[in-house]
Every structure is written in C-alpha cells, then in structure tokens.
Amino acid sequence: MPDVRWRVHLASSPEAVYELLATDDGRARFWAESAHGEEGRVEFDFPDGTRWAGRILEADPPGRFAVEYLGGSRVAFEVSPDGNGGTDVTLVDEGVPDEWESEVRAGWVSVLLALKAAADFGVDLRNHDAARTWAQGYCDN
C-alpha cells in the first residue's frame, strides 16, 4: 500500500491551522460538510452522502493531528512553524488501498488547497452541491 505525502505552506499561525484540523467548526470550514468529534472519534459527512467515522489517533496541539480515515488509512498532519509567523503542513496518508492511490493523492491536493483558502483568506472553495461532487469530476466539492 502506498503512502500519500503532500506539503503546503500557509501564512496563518500553527495554532490557527491546528484549530481548523482538530475542531468540528474548523473541519467544517474546509474538509467535510460536517466532521463532528466525540469520544475520540470524528464522524465525517461529505457532500456526496459518504459518511465515515474514524478514531482520532493523535491530538498534540499545535503540532500534530492524526485520524483513521476512509478505507482504514491513517492520515497525519504535521503542523510546523515556518519561522516567519506562518506554517508548513505536511500530510501523510498511510495505508491507502492500492486501487485508491491515484484518487486519494489528487483528493488531498483539493483538501489542502481548501485548507489554505480557509486559513489564509477566509474563503470556502467547496461548492456544497451533492450533484457536483468528486464522483462527477468536480474538484471543488
């Protein structure tokens, strides 16, 4: 099983970025329609009707947040100060099923750019339309 690995640089502070990753309101601003955390789990609801509940594997503010994700993979976000008030985020998704690797690799680019838009510009890039999702070829779901 391949690992998916991406990095993104944000102008926002590590604390602000971590809050987007590790809180219900934060995740709902860029990642899923809702992503409610309770009792060590996050329940994700996506625009296409997909639902996933995964265990929170690590929550170490403001440096690291990890969760069990779709297909049973493990996604970790390493949040590091850039030395100038901004943040470098490294995402590693381990255990991605081979047949999902191409789609997952592209999907994380979409999520990370949505994170950048939300953190740095207060913008939601998603369309929130169940008829226009990843399955129909839309990258802005």
TIDREN-825658 format. One record per atom (N, C-alpha, C): residue number from 0; residue in one letter; chain; atom name; x negated, y negated, z. Coordinates in pm, whole numbers, always signed. Each point is the difference from the previous one (the first is absolute). Layout:
BEGIN
k = NUM r = a c = A a = CA x = X y = Y z = Z
...
//
This chain:
BEGIN
k = 0 r = m c = A a = N x = -84 y = +118 z = +0
k = 0 r = m c = A a = CA x = +84 y = -118 z = +0
k = 0 r = m c = A a = C x = -88 y = -124 z = +0
k = 1 r = p c = A a = N x = +23 y = -91 z = -91
k = 1 r = p c = A a = CA x = -82 y = -121 z = -8
k = 1 r = p c = A a = C x = +41 y = -102 z = +106
k = 2 r = d c = A a = N x = -95 y = -84 z = +37
k = 2 r = d c = A a = CA x = +31 y = -115 z = +84
k = 2 r = d c = A a = C x = +17 y = -120 z = -90
k = 3 r = v c = A a = N x = +94 y = -86 z = +36
k = 3 r = v c = A a = CA x = +19 y = -127 z = -71
k = 3 r = v c = A a = C x = -61 y = -107 z = +88
k = 4 r = r c = A a = N x = -83 y = -84 z = -58
k = 4 r = r c = A a = CA x = -71 y = -103 z = +76
k = 4 r = r c = A a = C x = +6 y = -131 z = -76
k = 5 r = w c = A a = N x = +44 y = -107 z = +68
k = 5 r = w c = A a = CA x = +6 y = -135 z = -58
k = 5 r = w c = A a = C x = -43 y = -101 z = +105
k = 6 r = r c = A a = N x = -44 y = -116 z = -47
k = 6 r = r c = A a = CA x = -31 y = -113 z = +88
k = 6 r = r c = A a = C x = +68 y = -124 z = -56
k = 7 r = v c = A a = N x = +36 y = -90 z = +91
k = 7 r = v c = A a = CA x = +56 y = -128 z = -40
k = 7 r = v c = A a = C x = -49 y = -106 z = +100
k = 8 r = h c = A a = N x = -26 y = -118 z = -52
k = 8 r = h c = A a = CA x = -41 y = -111 z = +86
k = 8 r = h c = A a = C x = +118 y = -95 z = +17
k = 9 r = l c = A a = N x = +22 y = -43 z = +125
k = 9 r = l c = A a = CA x = +109 y = -91 z = +32
k = 9 r = l c = A a = C x = -57 y = -124 z = +69
k = 10 r = a c = A a = N x = +63 y = -113 z = -23
k = 10 r = a c = A a = CA x = -40 y = -124 z = +66
k = 10 r = a c = A a = C x = +51 y = -4 z = +145
k = 11 r = s c = A a = N x = +99 y = +81 z = +31
k = 11 r = s c = A a = CA x = +61 y = +2 z = +133
k = 11 r = s c = A a = C x = -91 y = +69 z = +102
k = 12 r = s c = A a = N x = +25 y = -31 z = +127
k = 12 r = s c = A a = CA x = -81 y = +57 z = +108
k = 12 r = s c = A a = C x = +29 y = +149 z = +19
k = 13 r = p c = A a = N x = -95 y = +75 z = +57
k = 13 r = p c = A a = CA x = +25 y = +141 z = +29
k = 13 r = p c = A a = C x = +123 y = +21 z = +89
k = 14 r = e c = A a = N x = +22 y = -89 z = +95
k = 14 r = e c = A a = CA x = +116 y = +14 z = +89
k = 14 r = e c = A a = C x = +131 y = -12 z = -78
k = 15 r = a c = A a = N x = +8 y = -95 z = -92
k = 15 r = a c = A a = CA x = +121 y = -19 z = -82
k = 15 r = a c = A a = C x = +21 y = +119 z = -92
k = 16 r = v c = A a = N x = -106 y = +51 z = -58
k = 16 r = v c = A a = CA x = +10 y = +116 z = -90
k = 16 r = v c = A a = C x = +43 y = +124 z = +78
k = 17 r = y c = A a = N x = -60 y = +21 z = +116
k = 17 r = y c = A a = CA x = +37 y = +116 z = +82
k = 17 r = y c = A a = C x = +148 y = -5 z = +37
k = 18 r = e c = A a = N x = +50 y = -118 z = +32
k = 18 r = e c = A a = CA x = +142 y = -13 z = +36
k = 18 r = e c = A a = C x = +91 y = +43 z = -116
k = 19 r = l c = A a = N x = -39 y = -31 z = -123
k = 19 r = l c = A a = CA x = +79 y = +43 z = -116
k = 19 r = l c = A a = C x = +0 y = +152 z = -13
k = 20 r = l c = A a = N x = -111 y = +62 z = +28
k = 20 r = l c = A a = CA x = -11 y = +145 z = -13
k = 20 r = l c = A a = C x = +69 y = +76 z = +113
k = 21 r = a c = A a = N x = -8 y = -53 z = +121
k = 21 r = a c = A a = CA x = +34 y = +78 z = +118
k = 21 r = a c = A a = C x = +133 y = -35 z = +64
k = 22 r = t c = A a = N x = +77 y = -93 z = -57
k = 22 r = t c = A a = CA x = +129 y = -35 z = +59
k = 22 r = t c = A a = C x = +113 y = +24 z = -101
k = 23 r = d c = A a = N x = +118 y = +22 z = +53
k = 23 r = d c = A a = CA x = +118 y = +23 z = -86
k = 23 r = d c = A a = C x = +23 y = -118 z = -93
k = 24 r = d c = A a = N x = +2 y = -122 z = +55
k = 24 r = d c = A a = CA x = +24 y = -118 z = -82
k = 24 r = d c = A a = C x = -112 y = -20 z = -102
k = 25 r = g c = A a = N x = -123 y = +26 z = +40
k = 25 r = g c = A a = CA x = -111 y = -16 z = -91
k = 25 r = g c = A a = C x = +8 y = +95 z = -119
k = 26 r = r c = A a = N x = +22 y = +128 z = +27
k = 26 r = r c = A a = CA x = +10 y = +99 z = -109
k = 26 r = r c = A a = C x = +116 y = -31 z = -92
k = 27 r = a c = A a = N x = +109 y = -50 z = +54
k = 27 r = a c = A a = CA x = +117 y = -34 z = -83
k = 27 r = a c = A a = C x = -26 y = -121 z = -90
k = 28 r = r c = A a = N x = -103 y = -77 z = +29
k = 28 r = r c = A a = CA x = -33 y = -117 z = -83
k = 28 r = r c = A a = C x = -74 y = +36 z = -128
k = 29 r = f c = A a = N x = -60 y = +123 z = -6
k = 29 r = f c = A a = CA x = -78 y = +31 z = -120
k = 29 r = f c = A a = C x = +2 y = +146 z = -41
k = 30 r = w c = A a = N x = +33 y = +94 z = +89
k = 30 r = w c = A a = CA x = -27 y = +141 z = -25
k = 30 r = w c = A a = C x = +126 y = +78 z = -35
k = 31 r = a c = A a = N x = +98 y = +1 z = +86
k = 31 r = a c = A a = CA x = +122 y = +79 z = -18
k = 31 r = a c = A a = C x = +119 y = -90 z = +32
k = 32 r = e c = A a = N x = +117 y = +41 z = -45
k = 32 r = e c = A a = CA x = +120 y = -79 z = +33
k = 32 r = e c = A a = C x = +14 y = -11 z = +151
k = 33 r = s c = A a = N x = -28 y = +110 z = +68
k = 33 r = s c = A a = CA x = -13 y = -3 z = +145
k = 33 r = s c = A a = C x = -102 y = +107 z = +37
k = 34 r = a c = A a = N x = -66 y = -22 z = +112
k = 34 r = a c = A a = CA x = -100 y = +94 z = +48
k = 34 r = a c = A a = C x = -1 y = -11 z = +152
k = 35 r = h c = A a = N x = +99 y = +61 z = +59
k = 35 r = h c = A a = CA x = +26 y = -11 z = +143
k = 35 r = h c = A a = C x = -89 y = +97 z = +78
k = 36 r = g c = A a = N x = -75 y = -53 z = +93
k = 36 r = g c = A a = CA x = -85 y = +83 z = +85
k = 36 r = g c = A a = C x = +65 y = +26 z = +134
k = 37 r = e c = A a = N x = -4 y = +126 z = +42
k = 37 r = e c = A a = CA x = +58 y = +37 z = +129
k = 37 r = e c = A a = C x = -60 y = +132 z = +44
k = 38 r = e c = A a = N x = -36 y = +8 z = +127
k = 38 r = e c = A a = CA x = -51 y = +123 z = +60
k = 38 r = e c = A a = C x = -116 y = +60 z = -80
k = 39 r = g c = A a = N x = -92 y = -86 z = -43
k = 39 r = g c = A a = CA x = -119 y = +48 z = -68
k = 39 r = g c = A a = C x = +20 y = +41 z = -144
k = 40 r = r c = A a = N x = +111 y = -42 z = -60
k = 40 r = r c = A a = CA x = +30 y = +32 z = -139
k = 40 r = r c = A a = C x = +43 y = -127 z = -73
k = 41 r = v c = A a = N x = -12 y = +3 z = -134
k = 41 r = v c = A a = CA x = +54 y = -106 z = -83
k = 41 r = v c = A a = C x = +96 y = +65 z = -98
k = 42 r = e c = A a = N x = +122 y = -53 z = -6
k = 42 r = e c = A a = CA x = +100 y = +47 z = -95
k = 42 r = e c = A a = C x = +8 y = -101 z = -114
k = 43 r = f c = A a = N x = -49 y = +42 z = -118
k = 43 r = f c = A a = CA x = -3 y = -85 z = -119
k = 43 r = f c = A a = C x = +125 y = +23 z = -83
k = 44 r = d c = A a = N x = +62 y = -109 z = -47
k = 44 r = d c = A a = CA x = +109 y = +4 z = -97
k = 44 r = d c = A a = C x = -45 y = -81 z = -120
k = 45 r = f c = A a = N x = -2 y = +63 z = -118
k = 45 r = f c = A a = CA x = -47 y = -64 z = -122
k = 45 r = f c = A a = C x = +117 y = -34 z = -92
k = 46 r = p c = A a = N x = -17 y = -94 z = -93
k = 46 r = p c = A a = CA x = +110 y = -46 z = -85
k = 46 r = p c = A a = C x = +68 y = +111 z = -81
k = 47 r = d c = A a = N x = -75 y = +105 z = -36
k = 47 r = d c = A a = CA x = +59 y = +106 z = -82
k = 47 r = d c = A a = C x = +78 y = +103 z = +82
k = 48 r = g c = A a = N x = +12 y = -24 z = +131
k = 48 r = g c = A a = CA x = +73 y = +91 z = +87
k = 48 r = g c = A a = C x = -90 y = +101 z = +71
k = 49 r = t c = A a = N x = -127 y = +4 z = -35
k = 49 r = t c = A a = CA x = -94 y = +89 z = +68
k = 49 r = t c = A a = C x = -13 y = -41 z = +146
k = 50 r = r c = A a = N x = +1 y = +101 z = +85
k = 50 r = r c = A a = CA x = -21 y = -23 z = +144
k = 50 r = r c = A a = C x = -114 y = +90 z = +45
k = 51 r = w c = A a = N x = -82 y = -52 z = +89
k = 51 r = w c = A a = CA x = -110 y = +78 z = +53
k = 51 r = w c = A a = C x = -25 y = -41 z = +144
k = 52 r = a c = A a = N x = -17 y = +96 z = +86
k = 52 r = a c = A a = CA x = -37 y = -27 z = +139
k = 52 r = a c = A a = C x = -136 y = +63 z = +24
k = 53 r = g c = A a = N x = -97 y = -82 z = +37
k = 53 r = g c = A a = CA x = -135 y = +49 z = +26
k = 53 r = g c = A a = C x = -50 y = -45 z = +135
k = 54 r = r c = A a = N x = -84 y = +83 z = +59
k = 54 r = r c = A a = CA x = -58 y = -33 z = +130
k = 54 r = r c = A a = C x = -101 y = -115 z = -13
k = 55 r = i c = A a = N x = -2 y = -88 z = +98
k = 55 r = i c = A a = CA x = -106 y = -99 z = +10
k = 55 r = i c = A a = C x = -120 y = +74 z = +56
k = 56 r = l c = A a = N x = -109 y = +1 z = -76
k = 56 r = l c = A a = CA x = -119 y = +76 z = +37
k = 56 r = l c = A a = C x = -101 y = -85 z = +75
k = 57 r = e c = A a = N x = -6 y = -128 z = -32
k = 57 r = e c = A a = CA x = -89 y = -94 z = +69
k = 57 r = e c = A a = C x = +64 y = -137 z = +0
k = 58 r = a c = A a = N x = -14 y = -69 z = +111
k = 58 r = a c = A a = CA x = +44 y = -139 z = +11
k = 58 r = a c = A a = C x = -99 y = -70 z = +93
k = 59 r = d c = A a = N x = -102 y = -59 z = -61
k = 59 r = d c = A a = CA x = -109 y = -62 z = +74
k = 59 r = d c = A a = C x = -15 y = -144 z = -48
k = 60 r = p c = A a = N x = +82 y = -92 z = +56
k = 60 r = p c = A a = CA x = -1 y = -138 z = -48
k = 60 r = p c = A a = C x = -132 y = -71 z = +31
k = 61 r = p c = A a = N x = -43 y = -90 z = -84
k = 61 r = p c = A a = CA x = +53 y = -25 z = -133
k = 61 r = p c = A a = C x = -76 y = +76 z = -108
k = 62 r = g c = A a = N x = -70 y = +110 z = +38
k = 62 r = g c = A a = CA x = -92 y = +62 z = -93
k = 62 r = g c = A a = C x = +47 y = +118 z = -81
k = 63 r = r c = A a = N x = +97 y = +76 z = +50
k = 63 r = r c = A a = CA x = +33 y = +123 z = -73
k = 63 r = r c = A a = C x = +144 y = +42 z = +28
k = 64 r = f c = A a = N x = +67 y = +38 z = -109
k = 64 r = f c = A a = CA x = +135 y = +54 z = +9
k = 64 r = f c = A a = C x = +9 y = +117 z = -96
k = 65 r = a c = A a = N x = +48 y = +115 z = +48
k = 65 r = a c = A a = CA x = +11 y = +119 z = -84
k = 65 r = a c = A a = C x = +132 y = +70 z = +26
k = 66 r = v c = A a = N x = +55 y = +56 z = -107
k = 66 r = v c = A a = CA x = +130 y = +66 z = +8
k = 66 r = v c = A a = C x = +2 y = +121 z = -94
k = 67 r = e c = A a = N x = +75 y = +101 z = +40
k = 67 r = e c = A a = CA x = +27 y = +114 z = -88
k = 67 r = e c = A a = C x = +96 y = -50 z = -107
k = 68 r = y c = A a = N x = -32 y = +29 z = -126
k = 68 r = y c = A a = CA x = +76 y = -62 z = -108
k = 68 r = y c = A a = C x = +61 y = +103 z = -93
k = 69 r = l c = A a = N x = +63 y = -48 z = -106
k = 69 r = l c = A a = CA x = +71 y = +86 z = -95
k = 69 r = l c = A a = C x = -85 y = +121 z = -40
k = 70 r = g c = A a = N x = +64 y = +116 z = -3
k = 70 r = g c = A a = CA x = -70 y = +123 z = -36
k = 70 r = g c = A a = C x = -91 y = +52 z = +109
k = 71 r = g c = A a = N x = +3 y = -62 z = +118
k = 71 r = g c = A a = CA x = -83 y = +45 z = +110
k = 71 r = g c = A a = C x = -142 y = -52 z = -4
k = 72 r = s c = A a = N x = -28 y = -98 z = -85
k = 72 r = s c = A a = CA x = -135 y = -57 z = -2
k = 72 r = s c = A a = C x = -19 y = -89 z = +123
k = 73 r = r c = A a = N x = -122 y = -46 z = +17
k = 73 r = r c = A a = CA x = -35 y = -88 z = +113
k = 73 r = r c = A a = C x = -53 y = -129 z = -61
k = 74 r = v c = A a = N x = +70 y = -110 z = +24
k = 74 r = v c = A a = CA x = -46 y = -130 z = -52
k = 74 r = v c = A a = C x = -49 y = -85 z = +117
k = 75 r = a c = A a = N x = -121 y = -51 z = -16
k = 75 r = a c = A a = CA x = -61 y = -84 z = +102
k = 75 r = a c = A a = C x = -38 y = -134 z = -61
k = 76 r = f c = A a = N x = +27 y = -104 z = +75
k = 76 r = f c = A a = CA x = -37 y = -136 z = -38
k = 76 r = f c = A a = C x = -107 y = -46 z = +99
k = 77 r = e c = A a = N x = -119 y = -29 z = -51
k = 77 r = e c = A a = CA x = -107 y = -57 z = +80
k = 77 r = e c = A a = C x = +2 y = -151 z = -25
k = 78 r = v c = A a = N x = +18 y = -77 z = +105
k = 78 r = v c = A a = CA x = +16 y = -145 z = -8
k = 78 r = v c = A a = C x = -125 y = -63 z = +61
k = 79 r = s c = A a = N x = -79 y = -69 z = -83
k = 79 r = s c = A a = CA x = -128 y = -55 z = +45
k = 79 r = s c = A a = C x = -10 y = -149 z = -29
k = 80 r = p c = A a = N x = -50 y = -78 z = +95
k = 80 r = p c = A a = CA x = -21 y = -142 z = -28
k = 80 r = p c = A a = C x = -106 y = -17 z = -108
k = 81 r = d c = A a = N x = +19 y = -100 z = -85
k = 81 r = d c = A a = CA x = -95 y = -24 z = -109
k = 81 r = d c = A a = C x = -111 y = -99 z = +37
k = 82 r = g c = A a = N x = +4 y = -54 z = +121
k = 82 r = g c = A a = CA x = -100 y = -95 z = +44
k = 82 r = g c = A a = C x = +35 y = -144 z = -30
k = 83 r = n c = A a = N x = +108 y = -22 z = -74
k = 83 r = n c = A a = CA x = +43 y = -136 z = -36
k = 83 r = n c = A a = C x = +146 y = -26 z = +34
k = 84 r = g c = A a = N x = +57 y = +79 z = +91
k = 84 r = g c = A a = CA x = +139 y = -18 z = +41
k = 84 r = g c = A a = C x = +98 y = +88 z = -75
k = 85 r = g c = A a = N x = -47 y = +69 z = -102
k = 85 r = g c = A a = CA x = +86 y = +89 z = -77
k = 85 r = g c = A a = C x = -22 y = +145 z = +40
k = 86 r = t c = A a = N x = +50 y = +89 z = -83
k = 86 r = t c = A a = CA x = +2 y = +142 z = +33
k = 86 r = t c = A a = C x = -31 y = +85 z = -122
k = 87 r = d c = A a = N x = -78 y = +104 z = +22
k = 87 r = d c = A a = CA x = -15 y = +107 z = -98
k = 87 r = d c = A a = C x = +81 y = +118 z = +51
k = 88 r = v c = A a = N x = +85 y = +54 z = -86
k = 88 r = v c = A a = CA x = +79 y = +118 z = +34
k = 88 r = v c = A a = C x = -49 y = +115 z = -87
k = 89 r = t c = A a = N x = -31 y = +110 z = +64
k = 89 r = t c = A a = CA x = -35 y = +123 z = -72
k = 89 r = t c = A a = C x = +111 y = +101 z = +29
k = 90 r = l c = A a = N x = +59 y = +50 z = -106
k = 90 r = l c = A a = CA x = +105 y = +102 z = +11
k = 90 r = l c = A a = C x = -59 y = +132 z = -46
k = 91 r = v c = A a = N x = +22 y = +105 z = +78
k = 91 r = v c = A a = CA x = -37 y = +135 z = -40
k = 91 r = v c = A a = C x = +120 y = +89 z = +24
k = 92 r = d c = A a = N x = +47 y = +64 z = -106
k = 92 r = d c = A a = CA x = +111 y = +95 z = +8
k = 92 r = d c = A a = C x = -60 y = +139 z = -25
k = 93 r = e c = A a = N x = -8 y = +80 z = +105
k = 93 r = e c = A a = CA x = -61 y = +133 z = -6
k = 93 r = e c = A a = C x = +106 y = +108 z = -10
k = 94 r = g c = A a = N x = -30 y = +103 z = -76
k = 94 r = g c = A a = CA x = +90 y = +113 z = -10
k = 94 r = g c = A a = C x = +113 y = -20 z = -98
k = 95 r = v c = A a = N x = -19 y = -85 z = -99
k = 95 r = v c = A a = CA x = +101 y = -23 z = -102
k = 95 r = v c = A a = C x = +10 y = +126 z = -86
k = 96 r = p c = A a = N x = +120 y = +53 z = -20
k = 96 r = p c = A a = CA x = +14 y = +117 z = -88
k = 96 r = p c = A a = C x = -56 y = -31 z = -140
k = 97 r = d c = A a = N x = -73 y = +95 z = -57
k = 97 r = d c = A a = CA x = -64 y = -21 z = -130
k = 97 r = d c = A a = C x = +94 y = -56 z = -105
k = 98 r = e c = A a = N x = +121 y = +54 z = -6
k = 98 r = e c = A a = CA x = +94 y = -43 z = -104
k = 98 r = e c = A a = C x = +53 y = -141 z = +22
k = 99 r = w c = A a = N x = -22 y = -58 z = +116
k = 99 r = w c = A a = CA x = +46 y = -135 z = +31
k = 99 r = w c = A a = C x = -111 y = -104 z = -12
k = 100 r = e c = A a = N x = -125 y = +43 z = -17
k = 100 r = e c = A a = CA x = -116 y = -90 z = +13
k = 100 r = e c = A a = C x = +10 y = -122 z = -90
k = 101 r = s c = A a = N x = +32 y = +15 z = -125
k = 101 r = s c = A a = CA x = +6 y = -113 z = -92
k = 101 r = s c = A a = C x = +106 y = -102 z = +43
k = 102 r = e c = A a = N x = +117 y = +48 z = +34
k = 102 r = e c = A a = CA x = +108 y = -89 z = +41
k = 102 r = e c = A a = C x = -30 y = -67 z = +134
k = 103 r = v c = A a = N x = -57 y = +74 z = +93
k = 103 r = v c = A a = CA x = -33 y = -55 z = +131
k = 103 r = v c = A a = C x = -107 y = -107 z = -13
k = 104 r = r c = A a = N x = -100 y = +27 z = -82
k = 104 r = r c = A a = CA x = -108 y = -98 z = -20
k = 104 r = r c = A a = C x = +57 y = -133 z = -50
k = 105 r = a c = A a = N x = +87 y = +6 z = -99
k = 105 r = a c = A a = CA x = +63 y = -123 z = -52
k = 105 r = a c = A a = C x = +95 y = -61 z = +102
k = 106 r = g c = A a = N x = +73 y = +83 z = +71
k = 106 r = g c = A a = CA x = +96 y = -50 z = +99
k = 106 r = g c = A a = C x = -65 y = -81 z = +110
k = 107 r = w c = A a = N x = -119 y = +43 z = +45
k = 107 r = w c = A a = CA x = -67 y = -76 z = +104
k = 107 r = w c = A a = C x = -48 y = -136 z = -49
k = 108 r = v c = A a = N x = -35 y = -11 z = -128
k = 108 r = v c = A a = CA x = -34 y = -132 z = -54
k = 108 r = v c = A a = C x = +120 y = -92 z = +13
k = 109 r = s c = A a = N x = +118 y = +50 z = -35
k = 109 r = s c = A a = CA x = +122 y = -78 z = +12
k = 109 r = s c = A a = C x = +24 y = -43 z = +145
k = 110 r = v c = A a = N x = -16 y = +92 z = +93
k = 110 r = v c = A a = CA x = +23 y = -30 z = +141
k = 110 r = v c = A a = C x = -103 y = -102 z = +52
k = 111 r = l c = A a = N x = -127 y = +19 z = -34
k = 111 r = l c = A a = CA x = -104 y = -91 z = +49
k = 111 r = l c = A a = C x = +16 y = -140 z = -57
k = 112 r = l c = A a = N x = +39 y = -11 z = -125
k = 112 r = l c = A a = CA x = +22 y = -134 z = -56
k = 112 r = l c = A a = C x = +124 y = -65 z = +60
k = 113 r = a c = A a = N x = +101 y = +81 z = +33
k = 113 r = a c = A a = CA x = +117 y = -54 z = +71
k = 113 r = a c = A a = C x = -40 y = -46 z = +141
k = 114 r = l c = A a = N x = -91 y = +74 z = +65
k = 114 r = l c = A a = CA x = -52 y = -42 z = +130
k = 114 r = l c = A a = C x = -72 y = -134 z = -12
k = 115 r = k c = A a = N x = -84 y = -15 z = -101
k = 115 r = k c = A a = CA x = -73 y = -126 z = -21
k = 115 r = k c = A a = C x = +98 y = -116 z = -23
k = 116 r = a c = A a = N x = +101 y = +22 z = -81
k = 116 r = a c = A a = CA x = +99 y = -105 z = -27
k = 116 r = a c = A a = C x = +74 y = -40 z = +127
k = 117 r = a c = A a = N x = +38 y = +99 z = +80
k = 117 r = a c = A a = CA x = +73 y = -28 z = +124
k = 117 r = a c = A a = C x = -90 y = -69 z = +101
k = 118 r = a c = A a = N x = -122 y = +51 z = +19
k = 118 r = a c = A a = CA x = -90 y = -54 z = +102
k = 118 r = a c = A a = C x = -50 y = -139 z = -35
k = 119 r = d c = A a = N x = -45 y = -17 z = -124
k = 119 r = d c = A a = CA x = -68 y = -124 z = -36
k = 119 r = d c = A a = C x = +92 y = -109 z = -55
k = 120 r = f c = A a = N x = +115 y = +41 z = -55
k = 120 r = f c = A a = CA x = +86 y = -99 z = -67
k = 120 r = f c = A a = C x = +145 y = +2 z = +47
k = 121 r = g c = A a = N x = +36 y = +92 z = +90
k = 121 r = g c = A a = CA x = +138 y = +8 z = +48
k = 121 r = g c = A a = C x = +99 y = +37 z = -107
k = 122 r = v c = A a = N x = -46 y = +76 z = -100
k = 122 r = v c = A a = CA x = +82 y = +36 z = -116
k = 122 r = v c = A a = C x = +26 y = +150 z = +1
k = 123 r = d c = A a = N x = +122 y = +40 z = -33
k = 123 r = d c = A a = CA x = +36 y = +140 z = -16
k = 123 r = d c = A a = C x = +5 y = +31 z = -149
k = 124 r = l c = A a = N x = -92 y = +82 z = -48
k = 124 r = l c = A a = CA x = -9 y = +32 z = -143
k = 124 r = l c = A a = C x = +100 y = +107 z = -44
k = 125 r = r c = A a = N x = +65 y = +64 z = +93
k = 125 r = r c = A a = CA x = +89 y = +113 z = -34
k = 125 r = r c = A a = C x = +134 y = -51 z = -53
k = 126 r = n c = A a = N x = +69 y = +84 z = -79
k = 126 r = n c = A a = CA x = +128 y = -42 z = -57
k = 126 r = n c = A a = C x = +120 y = +47 z = +83
k = 127 r = h c = A a = N x = -18 y = +96 z = +90
k = 127 r = h c = A a = CA x = +107 y = +50 z = +89
k = 127 r = h c = A a = C x = +122 y = +50 z = -78
k = 128 r = d c = A a = N x = -21 y = +58 z = -114
k = 128 r = d c = A a = CA x = +109 y = +44 z = -88
k = 128 r = d c = A a = C x = -12 y = +151 z = -20
k = 129 r = a c = A a = N x = +96 y = +76 z = +51
k = 129 r = a c = A a = CA x = -2 y = +146 z = -10
k = 129 r = a c = A a = C x = +2 y = +49 z = -144
k = 130 r = a c = A a = N x = +44 y = -83 z = -94
k = 130 r = a c = A a = CA x = +2 y = +38 z = -141
k = 130 r = a c = A a = C x = -131 y = -32 z = -72
k = 131 r = r c = A a = N x = -90 y = -67 z = +69
k = 131 r = r c = A a = CA x = -129 y = -39 z = -60
k = 131 r = r c = A a = C x = -113 y = +37 z = +95
k = 132 r = t c = A a = N x = -31 y = +130 z = +5
k = 132 r = t c = A a = CA x = -101 y = +51 z = +92
k = 132 r = t c = A a = C x = -117 y = +61 z = -76
k = 133 r = w c = A a = N x = -93 y = +52 z = +75
k = 133 r = w c = A a = CA x = -118 y = +66 z = -56
k = 133 r = w c = A a = C x = +40 y = +108 z = -100
k = 134 r = a c = A a = N x = +103 y = +76 z = +30
k = 134 r = a c = A a = CA x = +44 y = +109 z = -88
k = 134 r = a c = A a = C x = +46 y = -49 z = -137
k = 135 r = q c = A a = N x = +47 y = -123 z = -9
k = 135 r = q c = A a = CA x = +41 y = -58 z = -127
k = 135 r = q c = A a = C x = -113 y = -82 z = -65
k = 136 r = g c = A a = N x = -118 y = +8 z = +57
k = 136 r = g c = A a = CA x = -115 y = -69 z = -60
k = 136 r = g c = A a = C x = -24 y = -140 z = +52
k = 137 r = y c = A a = N x = +69 y = -41 z = +105
k = 137 r = y c = A a = CA x = -20 y = -133 z = +57
k = 137 r = y c = A a = C x = -108 y = +6 z = +108
k = 138 r = c c = A a = N x = -92 y = -94 z = -4
k = 138 r = c c = A a = CA x = -107 y = -3 z = +102
k = 138 r = c c = A a = C x = +37 y = -96 z = +114
k = 139 r = d c = A a = N x = +110 y = -71 z = -12
k = 139 r = d c = A a = CA x = +37 y = -100 z = +101
k = 139 r = d c = A a = C x = +117 y = +45 z = +85
k = 140 r = n c = A a = N x = +7 y = +127 z = +27
k = 140 r = n c = A a = CA x = +114 y = +49 z = +80
k = 140 r = n c = A a = C x = -24 y = -26 z = +145
//
